[in-house]
Amino acid sequence: MTRPLIAVLNGPNLNLLGTREPALYGAATLDDVEALCAEVGEALDLAIDFRQTNLEGELISWVQECRDRAAGLIINPAGYGHTSIALMDALLILECPIIEVHLTNIHRREPFRRHSFTSEAAQGMICGLGARGYALALQAIAELLQEEAE
Ligand code: CA2
């Protein structure tokens, strides 16, 4: 049987993870986060499609692609979460479970980070737990899919 596909999409500047500002974002690189998702996905019997882009339109196109192919979506929209109504609109069209992840606690930082447009389309949000948040989001998606199937 084919495994359900979970898209893990990452927004702008997250390609720099582990190379700058480790005190804020941690020492893990985006490759480390991808390896963690692959490992957790394997354990949960989920296929993972992990991507990062710095371009808003590309991120929106990838979200749209999820309509036909993904059983769930984990998204770290990075800065676009705070600014992009277009990304929120694309997410609102999806019917699969969406979990928004932020490495940092966005409620503990500058006030402009507290609001996330994209989280309005998400079933849940995990923030402040670093790369572990991606693993927890995968676990949550697996449970939501399990519940849906029952
Ligand atoms: O905490 C998160 O995951 C964020 O989505 C990260 C975004 C920020 O705009 C959000 O408010 C919260 C920034 C991503 C930038 O990543 C960097 C990583 C290393 C060095 C510099 C930037």
Backbone and ligand atoms as CSV (ligand in chain L), in Angstrom:
chain,resi,resn,atom,element,x,y,z
A,1,MET,N,N,0.835,-1.201,0.000
A,1,MET,CA,C,0.000,0.000,0.000
A,1,MET,C,C,0.876,1.260,0.000
A,2,THR,N,N,0.474,2.285,-0.767
A,2,THR,CA,C,1.306,3.491,-0.785
A,2,THR,C,C,1.073,4.305,0.496
A,3,ARG,N,N,2.141,4.877,0.967
A,3,ARG,CA,C,2.063,5.680,2.191
A,3,ARG,C,C,1.400,7.024,1.905
A,4,PRO,N,N,0.611,7.541,2.861
A,4,PRO,CA,C,0.078,8.896,2.675
A,4,PRO,C,C,1.228,9.900,2.588
A,5,LEU,N,N,1.082,10.849,1.662
A,5,LEU,CA,C,2.135,11.846,1.461
A,5,LEU,C,C,1.875,13.086,2.310
A,6,ILE,N,N,2.870,13.481,3.067
A,6,ILE,CA,C,2.792,14.718,3.855
A,6,ILE,C,C,3.796,15.710,3.271
A,7,ALA,N,N,3.285,16.861,2.839
A,7,ALA,CA,C,4.170,17.920,2.347
A,7,ALA,C,C,4.654,18.728,3.547
A,8,VAL,N,N,5.950,18.999,3.577
A,8,VAL,CA,C,6.532,19.849,4.630
A,8,VAL,C,C,7.160,21.040,3.907
A,9,LEU,N,N,6.469,22.176,3.951
A,9,LEU,CA,C,6.892,23.343,3.167
A,9,LEU,C,C,7.470,24.429,4.074
A,10,ASN,N,N,8.568,24.991,3.635
A,10,ASN,CA,C,9.292,25.999,4.428
A,10,ASN,C,C,9.468,27.272,3.627
A,11,GLY,N,N,9.218,28.390,4.281
A,11,GLY,CA,C,9.269,29.680,3.610
A,11,GLY,C,C,10.625,30.358,3.673
A,12,PRO,N,N,10.624,31.665,3.392
A,12,PRO,CA,C,11.851,32.407,3.139
A,12,PRO,C,C,12.843,32.438,4.299
A,13,ASN,N,N,14.084,32.332,3.924
A,13,ASN,CA,C,15.256,32.457,4.801
A,13,ASN,C,C,15.517,31.219,5.648
A,14,LEU,N,N,14.621,30.266,5.613
A,14,LEU,CA,C,14.853,29.067,6.431
A,14,LEU,C,C,15.995,28.217,5.866
A,15,ASN,N,N,16.414,28.497,4.632
A,15,ASN,CA,C,17.612,27.841,4.089
A,15,ASN,C,C,18.865,28.243,4.870
A,16,LEU,N,N,18.769,29.327,5.643
A,16,LEU,CA,C,19.937,29.805,6.407
A,16,LEU,C,C,20.048,29.160,7.786
A,17,LEU,N,N,19.077,28.339,8.120
A,17,LEU,CA,C,19.084,27.710,9.456
A,17,LEU,C,C,20.424,27.051,9.762
A,18,GLY,N,N,20.858,27.243,10.992
A,18,GLY,CA,C,22.094,26.595,11.426
A,18,GLY,C,C,23.351,27.335,11.015
A,19,THR,N,N,23.212,28.321,10.129
A,19,THR,CA,C,24.399,29.050,9.657
A,19,THR,C,C,24.505,30.431,10.301
A,20,ARG,N,N,23.353,30.985,10.743
A,20,ARG,CA,C,23.323,32.312,11.387
A,20,ARG,C,C,22.342,32.260,12.537
A,21,GLU,N,N,22.545,33.158,13.503
A,21,GLU,CA,C,21.628,33.314,14.635
A,21,GLU,C,C,21.256,31.992,15.327
A,22,PRO,N,N,22.252,31.162,15.661
A,22,PRO,CA,C,21.923,29.885,16.320
A,22,PRO,C,C,21.278,30.068,17.689
A,23,ALA,N,N,21.572,31.207,18.349
A,23,ALA,CA,C,20.975,31.427,19.675
A,23,ALA,C,C,19.455,31.554,19.563
A,24,LEU,N,N,19.002,32.062,18.425
A,24,LEU,CA,C,17.560,32.246,18.217
A,24,LEU,C,C,16.934,31.020,17.561
A,25,TYR,N,N,17.558,30.542,16.481
A,25,TYR,CA,C,16.913,29.512,15.664
A,25,TYR,C,C,17.468,28.104,15.880
A,26,GLY,N,N,18.527,27.993,16.713
A,26,GLY,CA,C,19.084,26.674,16.972
A,26,GLY,C,C,20.216,26.345,16.018
A,27,ALA,N,N,20.898,25.246,16.316
A,27,ALA,CA,C,22.082,24.872,15.553
A,27,ALA,C,C,21.740,23.955,14.380
A,28,ALA,N,N,20.548,23.403,14.377
A,28,ALA,CA,C,20.176,22.453,13.311
A,28,ALA,C,C,20.055,23.186,11.976
A,29,THR,N,N,20.575,22.576,10.921
A,29,THR,CA,C,20.413,23.129,9.577
A,29,THR,C,C,19.080,22.630,9.006
A,30,LEU,N,N,18.694,23.198,7.864
A,30,LEU,CA,C,17.441,22.739,7.247
A,30,LEU,C,C,17.587,21.281,6.786
A,31,ASP,N,N,18.803,20.892,6.394
A,31,ASP,CA,C,19.035,19.470,6.045
A,31,ASP,C,C,18.806,18.582,7.264
A,32,ASP,N,N,19.224,19.073,8.448
A,32,ASP,CA,C,18.983,18.296,9.681
A,32,ASP,C,C,17.478,18.154,9.930
A,33,VAL,N,N,16.735,19.238,9.699
A,33,VAL,CA,C,15.279,19.202,9.918
A,33,VAL,C,C,14.643,18.221,8.923
A,34,GLU,N,N,15.156,18.242,7.691
A,34,GLU,CA,C,14.622,17.307,6.680
A,34,GLU,C,C,14.897,15.857,7.093
A,35,ALA,N,N,16.115,15.617,7.603
A,35,ALA,CA,C,16.475,14.247,8.029
A,35,ALA,C,C,15.588,13.805,9.190
A,36,LEU,N,N,15.303,14.734,10.111
A,36,LEU,CA,C,14.414,14.421,11.239
A,36,LEU,C,C,13.022,14.049,10.721
A,37,CYS,N,N,12.516,14.837,9.773
A,37,CYS,CA,C,11.179,14.559,9.219
A,37,CYS,C,C,11.169,13.206,8.503
A,38,ALA,N,N,12.238,12.905,7.782
A,38,ALA,CA,C,12.310,11.616,7.071
A,38,ALA,C,C,12.282,10.468,8.079
A,39,GLU,N,N,13.039,10.626,9.158
A,39,GLU,CA,C,13.117,9.575,10.189
A,39,GLU,C,C,11.751,9.375,10.880
A,40,VAL,N,N,11.126,10.485,11.261
A,40,VAL,CA,C,9.834,10.395,11.954
A,40,VAL,C,C,8.758,9.889,10.978
A,41,GLY,N,N,8.826,10.359,9.727
A,41,GLY,CA,C,7.869,9.908,8.715
A,41,GLY,C,C,7.955,8.400,8.522
A,42,GLU,N,N,9.175,7.894,8.467
A,42,GLU,CA,C,9.426,6.447,8.314
A,42,GLU,C,C,8.752,5.680,9.457
A,43,ALA,N,N,8.966,6.162,10.676
A,43,ALA,CA,C,8.407,5.492,11.865
A,43,ALA,C,C,6.876,5.530,11.852
A,44,LEU,N,N,6.310,6.593,11.262
A,44,LEU,CA,C,4.848,6.744,11.260
A,44,LEU,C,C,4.220,6.216,9.966
A,45,ASP,N,N,5.062,5.666,9.099
A,45,ASP,CA,C,4.599,5.137,7.818
A,45,ASP,C,C,4.001,6.226,6.912
A,46,LEU,N,N,4.640,7.385,6.930
A,46,LEU,CA,C,4.216,8.502,6.082
A,46,LEU,C,C,5.332,8.823,5.087
A,47,ALA,N,N,4.980,9.151,3.856
A,47,ALA,CA,C,5.971,9.641,2.892
A,47,ALA,C,C,6.077,11.152,3.066
A,48,ILE,N,N,7.306,11.667,2.993
A,48,ILE,CA,C,7.522,13.101,3.240
A,48,ILE,C,C,8.058,13.773,1.978
A,49,ASP,N,N,7.464,14.909,1.634
A,49,ASP,CA,C,7.995,15.748,0.552
A,49,ASP,C,C,8.392,17.076,1.194
A,50,PHE,N,N,9.682,17.262,1.411
A,50,PHE,CA,C,10.209,18.390,2.182
A,50,PHE,C,C,10.789,19.430,1.224
A,51,ARG,N,N,10.336,20.666,1.311
A,51,ARG,CA,C,10.811,21.711,0.382
A,51,ARG,C,C,10.977,23.059,1.084
A,52,GLN,N,N,11.820,23.899,0.500
A,52,GLN,CA,C,11.981,25.284,0.992
A,52,GLN,C,C,12.066,26.216,-0.211
A,53,THR,N,N,11.460,27.388,-0.072
A,53,THR,CA,C,11.597,28.416,-1.108
A,53,THR,C,C,11.632,29.796,-0.465
A,54,ASN,N,N,12.296,30.713,-1.164
A,54,ASN,CA,C,12.285,32.112,-0.721
A,54,ASN,C,C,11.210,32.920,-1.454
A,55,LEU,N,N,10.469,32.265,-2.347
A,55,LEU,CA,C,9.526,32.981,-3.218
A,55,LEU,C,C,8.078,32.729,-2.809
A,56,GLU,N,N,7.340,33.790,-2.598
A,56,GLU,CA,C,5.946,33.677,-2.152
A,56,GLU,C,C,5.089,32.904,-3.168
A,57,GLY,N,N,5.239,33.257,-4.463
A,57,GLY,CA,C,4.425,32.608,-5.498
A,57,GLY,C,C,4.715,31.111,-5.589
A,58,GLU,N,N,5.983,30.756,-5.426
A,58,GLU,CA,C,6.350,29.329,-5.494
A,58,GLU,C,C,5.728,28.562,-4.322
A,59,LEU,N,N,5.759,29.198,-3.152
A,59,LEU,CA,C,5.165,28.559,-1.969
A,59,LEU,C,C,3.659,28.346,-2.203
A,60,ILE,N,N,3.013,29.349,-2.769
A,60,ILE,CA,C,1.571,29.252,-3.061
A,60,ILE,C,C,1.308,28.134,-4.078
A,61,SER,N,N,2.137,28.043,-5.108
A,61,SER,CA,C,1.959,26.968,-6.102
A,61,SER,C,C,2.135,25.601,-5.464
A,62,TRP,N,N,3.091,25.473,-4.564
A,62,TRP,CA,C,3.297,24.184,-3.884
A,62,TRP,C,C,2.092,23.838,-3.002
A,63,VAL,N,N,1.529,24.867,-2.344
A,63,VAL,CA,C,0.321,24.610,-1.526
A,63,VAL,C,C,-0.800,24.127,-2.451
A,64,GLN,N,N,-0.959,24.793,-3.601
A,64,GLN,CA,C,-2.006,24.368,-4.540
A,64,GLN,C,C,-1.804,22.930,-5.006
A,65,GLU,N,N,-0.549,22.551,-5.249
A,65,GLU,CA,C,-0.244,21.166,-5.668
A,65,GLU,C,C,-0.731,20.147,-4.650
A,66,CYS,N,N,-0.765,20.558,-3.389
A,66,CYS,CA,C,-1.159,19.624,-2.320
A,66,CYS,C,C,-2.592,19.147,-2.497
A,67,ARG,N,N,-3.433,19.959,-3.207
A,67,ARG,CA,C,-4.843,19.572,-3.377
A,67,ARG,C,C,-4.985,18.177,-3.940
A,68,ASP,N,N,-4.131,17.831,-4.922
A,68,ASP,CA,C,-4.281,16.543,-5.608
A,68,ASP,C,C,-3.379,15.457,-5.053
A,69,ARG,N,N,-2.415,15.821,-4.204
A,69,ARG,CA,C,-1.425,14.799,-3.882
A,69,ARG,C,C,-1.140,14.582,-2.409
A,70,ALA,N,N,-1.493,15.539,-1.544
A,70,ALA,CA,C,-1.051,15.404,-0.149
A,70,ALA,C,C,-2.195,15.005,0.777
A,71,ALA,N,N,-1.865,14.169,1.746
A,71,ALA,CA,C,-2.845,13.785,2.776
A,71,ALA,C,C,-2.777,14.762,3.944
A,72,GLY,N,N,-1.705,15.530,4.008
A,72,GLY,CA,C,-1.542,16.503,5.084
A,72,GLY,C,C,-0.432,17.473,4.738
A,73,LEU,N,N,-0.452,18.621,5.400
A,73,LEU,CA,C,0.556,19.653,5.129
A,73,LEU,C,C,1.092,20.219,6.440
A,74,ILE,N,N,2.411,20.275,6.510
A,74,ILE,CA,C,3.072,20.996,7.601
A,74,ILE,C,C,3.763,22.185,6.949
A,75,ILE,N,N,3.491,23.369,7.471
A,75,ILE,CA,C,4.080,24.556,6.847
A,75,ILE,C,C,4.708,25.455,7.895
A,76,ASN,N,N,5.970,25.817,7.638
A,76,ASN,CA,C,6.581,26.943,8.349
A,76,ASN,C,C,6.632,28.077,7.331
A,77,PRO,N,N,5.642,28.973,7.390
A,77,PRO,CA,C,5.565,30.020,6.369
A,77,PRO,C,C,6.619,31.103,6.551
A,78,ALA,N,N,7.362,31.015,7.672
A,78,ALA,CA,C,8.363,32.038,8.031
A,78,ALA,C,C,7.700,33.419,7.972
A,79,GLY,N,N,8.376,34.406,7.433
A,79,GLY,CA,C,7.841,35.775,7.457
A,79,GLY,C,C,6.499,35.918,6.738
A,80,TYR,N,N,6.239,35.063,5.740
A,80,TYR,CA,C,4.977,35.194,4.989
A,80,TYR,C,C,3.747,34.885,5.843
A,81,GLY,N,N,3.927,34.169,6.934
A,81,GLY,CA,C,2.799,33.916,7.836
A,81,GLY,C,C,2.219,35.219,8.367
A,82,HIS,N,N,3.100,36.200,8.563
A,82,HIS,CA,C,2.674,37.477,9.152
A,82,HIS,C,C,2.164,38.463,8.114
A,83,THR,N,N,2.362,38.156,6.830
A,83,THR,CA,C,2.085,39.169,5.798
A,83,THR,C,C,1.181,38.707,4.661
A,84,SER,N,N,1.110,37.407,4.410
A,84,SER,CA,C,0.573,36.977,3.116
A,84,SER,C,C,-0.873,36.471,3.172
A,85,ILE,N,N,-1.780,37.342,2.747
A,85,ILE,CA,C,-3.182,36.926,2.608
A,85,ILE,C,C,-3.295,35.937,1.445
A,86,ALA,N,N,-2.463,36.103,0.418
A,86,ALA,CA,C,-2.509,35.181,-0.731
A,86,ALA,C,C,-2.139,33.758,-0.299
A,87,LEU,N,N,-1.148,33.639,0.573
A,87,LEU,CA,C,-0.765,32.298,1.059
A,87,LEU,C,C,-1.887,31.733,1.933
A,88,MET,N,N,-2.486,32.582,2.768
A,88,MET,CA,C,-3.620,32.134,3.587
A,88,MET,C,C,-4.752,31.637,2.685
A,89,ASP,N,N,-5.067,32.396,1.611
A,89,ASP,CA,C,-6.151,31.993,0.706
A,89,ASP,C,C,-5.863,30.628,0.089
A,90,ALA,N,N,-4.614,30.405,-0.312
A,90,ALA,CA,C,-4.245,29.104,-0.913
A,90,ALA,C,C,-4.432,27.986,0.112
A,91,LEU,N,N,-4.048,28.242,1.349
A,91,LEU,CA,C,-4.176,27.215,2.404
A,91,LEU,C,C,-5.645,26.931,2.709
A,92,LEU,N,N,-6.469,27.988,2.664
A,92,LEU,CA,C,-7.898,27.813,2.994
A,92,LEU,C,C,-8.606,26.897,1.992
A,93,ILE,N,N,-8.045,26.775,0.800
A,93,ILE,CA,C,-8.669,25.928,-0.233
A,93,ILE,C,C,-8.421,24.433,0.045
A,94,LEU,N,N,-7.346,24.140,0.766
A,94,LEU,CA,C,-7.008,22.727,1.021
A,94,LEU,C,C,-8.009,22.082,1.974
A,95,GLU,N,N,-8.233,20.804,1.755
A,95,GLU,CA,C,-9.147,20.086,2.651
A,95,GLU,C,C,-8.405,19.176,3.624
A,96,CYS,N,N,-7.122,18.961,3.370
A,96,CYS,CA,C,-6.353,18.064,4.242
A,96,CYS,C,C,-5.925,18.809,5.517
A,97,PRO,N,N,-5.562,18.062,6.582
A,97,PRO,CA,C,-5.093,18.746,7.795
A,97,PRO,C,C,-3.805,19.542,7.554
A,98,ILE,N,N,-3.790,20.726,8.148
A,98,ILE,CA,C,-2.617,21.619,8.043
A,98,ILE,C,C,-2.152,21.929,9.459
A,99,ILE,N,N,-0.858,21.781,9.691
A,99,ILE,CA,C,-0.277,22.219,10.966
A,99,ILE,C,C,0.782,23.267,10.643
A,100,GLU,N,N,0.681,24.425,11.290
A,100,GLU,CA,C,1.695,25.470,11.115
A,100,GLU,C,C,2.763,25.298,12.193
A,101,VAL,N,N,4.009,25.400,11.775
A,101,VAL,CA,C,5.131,25.251,12.716
A,101,VAL,C,C,6.004,26.499,12.663
A,102,HIS,N,N,6.396,26.986,13.825
A,102,HIS,CA,C,7.447,28.001,13.914
A,102,HIS,C,C,8.490,27.498,14.894
A,103,LEU,N,N,9.741,27.669,14.533
A,103,LEU,CA,C,10.828,27.213,15.412
A,103,LEU,C,C,10.829,27.995,16.719
A,104,THR,N,N,10.584,29.297,16.592
A,104,THR,CA,C,10.630,30.171,17.769
A,104,THR,C,C,9.220,30.416,18.288
A,105,ASN,N,N,9.165,30.896,19.523
A,105,ASN,CA,C,7.864,31.266,20.098
A,105,ASN,C,C,7.525,32.671,19.597
A,106,ILE,N,N,6.656,32.726,18.589
A,106,ILE,CA,C,6.368,34.018,17.945
A,106,ILE,C,C,5.632,34.981,18.883
A,107,HIS,N,N,5.120,34.467,20.001
A,107,HIS,CA,C,4.433,35.326,20.979
A,107,HIS,C,C,5.398,35.961,21.977
A,108,ARG,N,N,6.631,35.536,21.887
A,108,ARG,CA,C,7.647,36.014,22.820
A,108,ARG,C,C,8.622,36.971,22.146
A,109,ARG,N,N,8.318,37.314,20.888
A,109,ARG,CA,C,9.243,38.142,20.114
A,109,ARG,C,C,8.604,39.505,19.828
A,110,GLU,N,N,8.961,40.120,18.731
A,110,GLU,CA,C,8.403,41.436,18.416
A,110,GLU,C,C,6.878,41.304,18.213
A,111,PRO,N,N,6.126,42.352,18.583
A,111,PRO,CA,C,4.660,42.287,18.457
A,111,PRO,C,C,4.184,41.937,17.040
A,112,PHE,N,N,4.903,42.384,16.002
A,112,PHE,CA,C,4.418,42.109,14.637
A,112,PHE,C,C,4.455,40.631,14.279
A,113,ARG,N,N,5.157,39.825,15.079
A,113,ARG,CA,C,5.198,38.377,14.785
A,113,ARG,C,C,4.033,37.639,15.426
A,114,ARG,N,N,3.284,38.330,16.287
A,114,ARG,CA,C,2.239,37.617,17.040
A,114,ARG,C,C,1.080,37.194,16.168
A,115,HIS,N,N,0.815,37.967,15.124
A,115,HIS,CA,C,-0.314,37.584,14.268
A,115,HIS,C,C,0.162,36.765,13.076
A,116,SER,N,N,-0.545,35.676,12.840
A,116,SER,CA,C,-0.240,34.843,11.678
A,116,SER,C,C,-1.512,34.695,10.845
A,117,PHE,N,N,-1.511,35.272,9.633
A,117,PHE,CA,C,-2.659,35.085,8.719
A,117,PHE,C,C,-2.840,33.613,8.408
A,118,THR,N,N,-1.724,32.942,8.134
A,118,THR,CA,C,-1.794,31.553,7.654
A,118,THR,C,C,-2.356,30.608,8.707
A,119,SER,N,N,-2.189,30.954,9.976
A,119,SER,CA,C,-2.670,30.041,11.021
A,119,SER,C,C,-4.194,29.934,11.014
A,120,GLU,N,N,-4.867,30.898,10.354
A,120,GLU,CA,C,-6.332,30.818,10.262
A,120,GLU,C,C,-6.776,29.630,9.429
A,121,ALA,N,N,-5.862,29.121,8.601
A,121,ALA,CA,C,-6.199,27.961,7.770
A,121,ALA,C,C,-5.705,26.659,8.402
A,122,ALA,N,N,-5.013,26.780,9.518
A,122,ALA,CA,C,-4.374,25.585,10.105
A,122,ALA,C,C,-5.244,24.966,11.189
A,123,GLN,N,N,-5.170,23.661,11.264
A,123,GLN,CA,C,-5.867,22.974,12.351
A,123,GLN,C,C,-5.202,23.297,13.685
A,124,GLY,N,N,-3.893,23.423,13.658
A,124,GLY,CA,C,-3.165,23.735,14.877
A,124,GLY,C,C,-1.838,24.383,14.561
A,125,MET,N,N,-1.232,24.955,15.590
A,125,MET,CA,C,0.085,25.574,15.407
A,125,MET,C,C,1.007,25.144,16.541
A,126,ILE,N,N,2.261,24.864,16.180
A,126,ILE,CA,C,3.273,24.534,17.186
A,126,ILE,C,C,4.370,25.573,17.048
A,127,CYS,N,N,4.674,26.282,18.115
A,127,CYS,CA,C,5.758,27.258,18.013
A,127,CYS,C,C,6.609,27.236,19.274
A,128,GLY,N,N,7.885,27.532,19.087
A,128,GLY,CA,C,8.777,27.687,20.229
A,128,GLY,C,C,9.534,26.438,20.619
A,129,LEU,N,N,9.340,25.357,19.902
A,129,LEU,CA,C,9.988,24.096,20.296
A,129,LEU,C,C,11.103,23.690,19.340
A,130,GLY,N,N,11.537,24.628,18.502
A,130,GLY,CA,C,12.633,24.340,17.582
A,130,GLY,C,C,12.253,23.255,16.584
A,131,ALA,N,N,13.272,22.521,16.129
A,131,ALA,CA,C,13.048,21.484,15.106
A,131,ALA,C,C,12.104,20.397,15.603
A,132,ARG,N,N,12.068,20.216,16.913
A,132,ARG,CA,C,11.161,19.214,17.503
A,132,ARG,C,C,9.702,19.463,17.098
A,133,GLY,N,N,9.376,20.732,16.843
A,133,GLY,CA,C,8.016,21.085,16.431
A,133,GLY,C,C,7.592,20.356,15.162
A,134,TYR,N,N,8.545,20.128,14.243
A,134,TYR,CA,C,8.211,19.410,12.997
A,134,TYR,C,C,7.858,17.954,13.304
A,135,ALA,N,N,8.609,17.348,14.222
A,135,ALA,CA,C,8.349,15.944,14.591
A,135,ALA,C,C,6.983,15.840,15.267
A,136,LEU,N,N,6.684,16.802,16.139
A,136,LEU,CA,C,5.397,16.785,16.837
A,136,LEU,C,C,4.246,17.013,15.847
A,137,ALA,N,N,4.482,17.864,14.866
A,137,ALA,CA,C,3.442,18.125,13.861
A,137,ALA,C,C,3.174,16.863,13.039
A,138,LEU,N,N,4.227,16.118,12.712
A,138,LEU,CA,C,4.031,14.864,11.963
A,138,LEU,C,C,3.231,13.865,12.783
A,139,GLN,N,N,3.562,13.793,14.059
A,139,GLN,CA,C,2.825,12.900,14.966
A,139,GLN,C,C,1.340,13.298,14.990
A,140,ALA,N,N,1.079,14.596,15.101
A,140,ALA,CA,C,-0.308,15.089,15.154
A,140,ALA,C,C,-1.045,14.758,13.855
A,141,ILE,N,N,-0.370,14.953,12.710
A,141,ILE,CA,C,-1.017,14.661,11.417
A,141,ILE,C,C,-1.332,13.169,11.325
A,142,ALA,N,N,-0.396,12.322,11.776
A,142,ALA,CA,C,-0.631,10.866,11.724
A,142,ALA,C,C,-1.876,10.518,12.542
A,143,GLU,N,N,-2.005,11.134,13.704
A,143,GLU,CA,C,-3.169,10.846,14.558
A,143,GLU,C,C,-4.456,11.374,13.930
A,144,LEU,N,N,-4.403,12.563,13.341
A,144,LEU,CA,C,-5.600,13.118,12.690
A,144,LEU,C,C,-6.042,12.232,11.527
A,145,LEU,N,N,-5.062,11.726,10.752
A,145,LEU,CA,C,-5.401,10.855,9.622
A,145,LEU,C,C,-5.989,9.546,10.117
A,146,GLN,N,N,-5.428,9.046,11.198
A,146,GLN,CA,C,-5.927,7.814,11.812
A,146,GLN,C,C,-7.387,8.000,12.250
A,147,GLU,N,N,-7.645,9.122,12.913
A,147,GLU,CA,C,-9.007,9.424,13.382
A,147,GLU,C,C,-9.985,9.531,12.201
A,148,GLU,N,N,-9.500,10.177,11.132
A,148,GLU,CA,C,-10.334,10.339,9.918
A,148,GLU,C,C,-10.718,8.978,9.348
A,149,ALA,N,N,-9.771,8.037,9.427
A,149,ALA,CA,C,-9.965,6.705,8.820
A,149,ALA,C,C,-10.887,5.836,9.656
A,150,GLU,N,N,-11.043,6.152,10.922
A,150,GLU,CA,C,-11.832,5.299,11.832
A,150,GLU,C,C,-13.336,5.521,11.662
L,1,CA2,O1,O,10.304,30.818,14.218
L,1,CA2,C1,C,10.107,30.563,13.022
L,1,CA2,O2,O,10.177,29.435,12.546
L,1,CA2,C2,C,9.818,31.718,12.060
L,1,CA2,O3,O,8.876,31.244,11.106
L,1,CA2,C3,C,11.121,32.071,11.405
L,1,CA2,C4,C,10.993,33.263,10.454
L,1,CA2,C5,C,10.342,34.452,11.162
L,1,CA2,O4,O,10.100,35.484,10.236
L,1,CA2,C6,C,9.032,34.065,11.820
L,1,CA2,O5,O,8.534,35.191,12.519
L,1,CA2,C7,C,9.211,32.916,12.781
L,1,CA2,C8,C,12.378,33.710,9.957
L,1,CA2,C9,C,13.135,32.635,9.262
L,1,CA2,C10,C,14.545,33.120,9.142
L,1,CA2,O6,O,15.411,32.051,9.384
L,1,CA2,C11,C,16.702,32.349,9.637
L,1,CA2,C12,C,17.486,31.307,10.042
L,1,CA2,C13,C,18.795,31.538,10.336
L,1,CA2,C14,C,19.330,32.783,10.217
L,1,CA2,C15,C,18.560,33.837,9.811
L,1,CA2,C16,C,17.224,33.619,9.505
